[in-house]
Every structure is written in C-alpha cells, then in structure tokens.
Amino acid sequence: MMHTYRHRTTAARTRTLAFLSLTAAALLATTTACGPGADDKAGATAPPKPAGSTPGAASGAPSPSASSSPVPRPGEAEGEPVGKNNNCSDEYAHVSVEWAVPPAKDDSKLLLTVVNTGPRACLLTTYPVLRIKDGHGRLVAVFENSRPQTPVVLGPGKEAYAGLLARQGSKAASTLTTDLALAPHGQSPEENTGEGTLLQLPSGGVYMDAKARVTYWQSTSENAASPLFTR
C-alpha cells in the first residue's frame, strides 16, 4: 500500500517433410556429380520449407519461456513510459529533493525535481502525493491554486518541479522527518496500490508540521517555488 512508499513462446515443430526432401536431393546429387561447382553454389536455392515451420529453429528445440520476461507493475503498460492514469511511469521518472533556498536562510522550503529517463514524453497531470514518515502517516496537502492550466508534458531527459513547504509553524511544534513516501505519479490520496518511492530529505531531515503543503508539478522551478513565498 502507499504507506510503504518510494521495461516474450512456441514449441518448435518437426521438419519431417523438409528432411525427406533434403535426403532425396542429396542422393540425386551423388549419382550425377562428384560435387557442386562454384557456379552451382551461387545459383542454388533453398529447398521449400513446410508451411508453419519456424525459420532457423532446430527440430524439437523449445523457444524461450515467457516466464523470463519482465512483468509490468499494476497500472503500467509493458515496456512503455506510461504509468498511473497516463502519468509518467515510476520506472522512468526519477525524483529528488533539495532546498529551494539555502537552509541557513530558510529550512522550510524545498524543491522536488522529476527527470524523465524514458525514451518518450509522458504527462504529469497532478501533484506529488506525499505521506510524512513520522509514525502518523499524515498526508501533505496541496496548494490548490498552483494547478497549471494544462498538464506538464515531460520530454525525454527533461525536468519538472514541485514546491514543498515543510511547515508554517515553529520547529518546536514540528516533527523531524528524514524521508517522505511518494505515491505513483497520478495517484490520488484516496487510492491505495501499495506502490511508491521513498524520497530522502536533505541534511538528515526536515522539520515538518500538519500545515505542510506541496504544489502541482510545474514546468519551471520558478512556478514551483513561487507559492512557498506567498502563504
């Protein structure tokens, strides 16, 4: 569940007909010539193969087992960089957390950066669904007015951002948190798939409280950080 958060088979057929054809051809060649010449080899054509045979497959040799193929995770298309609700797949979206401003100046404002490591563009239609790992499993609320007009299209190798306001009160009333549980991209807080990723916070942890807020994914770091300074 999200509470624990953080890309192919047939049996080979025998070739009896092909074997008999090849044998007959070999006997005929033996009785008519000592061996083929260079011209004969160049102009030779392969004997016809029986219908339904597999080219290049040895008789009786099984093909690779399907069990050796990777199994896609729920909500993800096999071999595609698309995940939950058409958002970027966890497999191709690497998320990191850093300070939005130097921590000596303000250690309550952070920036989440996601990089598309996949071969194709994908979407970020919502915000990072974060759960505080403080023993209570509190969800981080969202800055509702940070929703972009259109979903972020994340091209291969490109980045997108989300701002995180860790607390709005004092450290004394906050809890030191070392990591956050990030649900699959596109998942809502009500969903519970048991998948996700743990995000390690910088400098050994950040003090967070119940008024922590996160923005929607944005195409620029400026748009992501702006709501953190306008509370």
N, C-alpha and C positions, 0 to 999 in steps of 0.2 A: 504494500500500500504506500501511498505518498508519504506516510510518516517515516519511512526508511530511506528517503531520497539520498539522490545525485542527479557485405552488404549481405546434380540436376540429373530412362534406365531400361533397357530392354534386354531380353535374353537373346543371344546370337543363334541364328538358325543354321542347320547343317547345309552343306552345299553339295549334295549328292549329284544333282544334275550337272553342276559345274565340274565336279571331279571326273565323272564319266566322260564328259566332253573333252577335257584336257587329256585323259588317258588315251582316247581314240586318236586324237591329234598327234600325240607323241608316237604311237605305233605306226601311223601313216608316214610320219617324217622319217622314222628309222628305216622303213622299207624303200624309200625313194631317194634318200640322200644321206651322205655321211654326216652332214651338219649344215645348218643355215649359214649363208654368207652375210656380209655386212649389209648388202642391199636388202636381203630378206628381213633382217632385224629392223632396218629403218622403216620398211613398209608394212611391218606386221601390225595386226590389230588384235586387241584383247578378245578372248572368247566371250560370248554373251553370258551375262550373269542371270540367274533365275530371278523371277520377279519377287520383290520383297526382301532380297538379300541386302545385307549391310556392307557397303564398300569398305574394304580394308580390314574387316573384322575376321579374326581367326575362328575356325569352326569350333563351336562349343565354348568359346571364351565369353564370360559374362561381362556386361558393361558396368561402369561404376555404380555403386549403390547410392540411392537417393538419400540415405541416412548420413552421408558425408557432406551434404550441402548445408550451409548455414541456415538456421531457422529465423525468420524475421520476427521481431518483437511485436506484441499486440499493438495495433494502430499504425504500424509502419509497413509500407509496401516493400516487397522483396527487391533489394538492390536499387532502391530509389531514395533520394534525399528528401522524402516527404514523410512527415510523421503525423502526430495527433491533429485532427481537424484541419488537414492540409498545411500545417505549420512545418517549419524546419524540423527534420528528424534529429533526435538526440545524438544519433551516431555521427551526424555531420555538423553539429553545432557545439562548438567549444565555448564555454562561458567562464569568465574570470572576474574577480572583484578587486578594485583598487580605490584609493582615495580620490574624491572629486577635487579636493583642495588639500594642501599639506596638513597632516593630522595635528601638527603643533598649533595650527591656526584654528582648525575645526575638525574634530574627530567624529562628527555625527553624519557627515555627508560622504557618500560613496558612489561609485560608478560601476555598473555591470556592463561588460563588453562581451558580445557574442560574435564569433567568427564562423562563417560558412566554410567548412573544409571539404564540402562535397563538390561534385562535378557540374551541378546545375543550380540555378537560382531557386530559392524557396521563400516562403512567406512567414512573417511574424505578425499575427493578427491580434494578439492580446498583450498581456504584460507578464512579467515573470511571477509565477505563483510560488511564493516563498513561505516556508514554515520555520520559525525560530526554534533552534535546538536548545531549549533552555529547561527541558523537563515538563513543560506545559504544552508544547506543540502549538503555540499561537501562530496564526497566520498574519502575514504582513498585509495591511490594507493597501489600496491603490489610490493614487491621485486621479480621481475620475476626470478632472478637467485636462488631463495630459493626453487623452486619446487623440492620436493623429487622424487627419481627415481620411487618409487611405492607409491600408496595411503596409508595413515596411517590406519591400522586395529586397531580399538579401542575395546578391550575386555571389558566385564562387570566389572565395578569398576576401570578400568584403566584410565589413563590421557594422554592427548596430549597437545601440546603447540603451540603458535604462538607469534612471537615477534612484538612489536609495537613501532615504532619510532615516537614520537608525533610531533616533529618539527626538522628542520635543521637550523633554524634561531634563532634570539633572542626572548625573551619573549615580548619585546616591539612591535614586528611585528606579534605576535601570539594572538590567542583568547582563553580565559579561557573556557574550556569545562568541564562540570560536568558529562555528560554521552554520550554514543555512541549508535547508533542504529545498532544492529547486525541482518542481514538478515538470513533467514533459511539456514542451512548448505547445501552447494551445489548450492546455488543460485548465479547467476552471476549478476553484477551491472545493466545489461540491463533489467532483469526481475523485475516484479512489482506485487507481490502476496498480498501485504497488511498485511503480517505476519512478525513476527520477535520478537526481545527481546531488551530491553534497558539495557545496561551494565553500571553500576555505576562505575565511576573512583575513585581511592583512594584519600584521603586527600582533599576532597572537590572540586577536579577538577585538570585538567592538561592543560597547555598552548600548543595549537596545531596550526600548520600552514598548508599552502597548500602543503607543501612538506612532509607531514606525510606519512609514509609507514608501511605496515604490511607484515609479511611473510606468506607463506603457512603453513598449520598445519604440525607439526613435531612430531616425536615420542619421542624426548628428549628436555628438556629445553635448553640444550647447543646449539643444532642445531637451535632452535628458536631465541635465543638471539644473536648468532654469527653475523648475518647480521647487527644488530644495531650498531656494533662497527667497521664496515668495510666500511662505506659510504665515 
